[in-house]
Amino acid sequence: MINLTDIIAFIKFQDLIQRTTEQIFMFSIAILLSIFIGLIIGIFLYKAQKLSNIVFNILNIIETLPTIALLVLLIPFLGLGMKPTIFVSVLYAILPIARNCYVGLNNVEKNYIEIAHCLGLNEFESLTRIEIPLALPTIISGIRISIVFTMGVVTLGGLIAAGGLGASIQTGIQLYDKTLIYVSAVWVGILALIFDALAYLIERFLQKRFGHA
Amino acid sequence: MLEEILGALYVHILLTYISLFLSIIIGIPLAVISLKNRYLASVIIGFCNLIQAIPSFAVVAIVVPLFGIGFKPAILAIFIRILMPIVKNTYDGLTNIDNLLLDSSKGIGLSEWQILRYIRFPNSYPSIFAGIKFAAILSNSVAILTAIIGSGGLGSIIFEGLASFNINKILYGSIPTILIALFMDISFSIIEYKFFTYPDIVNKNQPSQKLLDKIF
């Protein structure tokens, strides 16, 4: 019979709370950075359409590379720990956000933009008040894909000493500690699903608010 | 050293392609079945969406206490991880068919099976291949990870290098995996182009298409 004190002792013994905070810390920094960079790239490519092919091809190639290969190849340059993990997560998460931002902005009906110009909005105002809000539903579905990617990469960070729940899973496998494997793997899965569900709710809200009627 | 790398490469390729093959021959029928049964479809697709959000490392870890370690559990882990993109993309492709096309094919008296064979499948090749390509790349990257659960392959060289901080070993392990990833992406594009494309459907203005036209 498992009682509550055993569970609490187990969680304390395996540092699961600290591991979870590390995981969420890395995850949130990575996702914020990739949203920031991805949106900038997407908007930039929207303004400079000629470059879009080259940039998206490069990002597509990065996307095909195996995560672990990239993580270990960066060791000579960035060392071990959180820095390379966050760097690689951002590298992977940029493409969905940039691509969806670019597609979303291009799919805004040209009528709205013309109306904005007629109302006397300059290019920047039209971008921030008309085009970006209309593209938001597409952008947020890109962010949702990125959230899933980032969660996966951050978990793998445990292999290169970044901490996080990946480290607990690795410990579990190496010691063949079944309870630890179950608890940490299921907990990572639940965390990923929680973030995915949150993004889904935001996506649906924005779809209702800004989506096509 | 070279022998070790070649041996690991062989195991890695086996892992990747066996699990990819299994997931294709099981995933596509699953998608076809869910096409026929609406209830089953919602269960399968919901399950797919759920699994897709879970990190690969968690999937690989869960396999250990249930099925042990080694080559076969590793194939199972990769298979579970990559089944979902194939099922989902195939299902999306098969359902996203122009209704006009379906109506007219019913109108000329095609049976359900013939519609599936001659209308639904040819029209969903792009989507199916997108799924297979994604699954291939994912399977290559999960195959590295399964070295942790004793599958062997290039991943074991990488992790040995990581444990002893031997940069050369890390390079020997990771560069072949990158080449395999690029090879898979290109080879599936070529297979799709050669055997599963109809010239009148292809968008000739796409840059990658222009490149393929030049090569072949």
Interface residues (C-beta under 8 A of the other chain):
Chain A: N53 I61 E63 T64 L65 P66 T67 I68 A69 L70 V72 L73 I75 P76 V148 M151 G152 T155 L156 G158 L159 I160 G166 I169 Q170 G172 I173 Y176 K178 I181 Y182 S184 A185 V186 V188 G189 A192 L193 D196
Chain B: L50 Q52 A53 I54 P55 S56 F57 A58 V59 A61 I62 V64 P65 I137 N140 S141 I144 L145 I148 I149 G155 I158 F159 G161 L162 I167 I170 L171 G173 S174 I175 T177 I178 A181 L182 M184 D185 P207
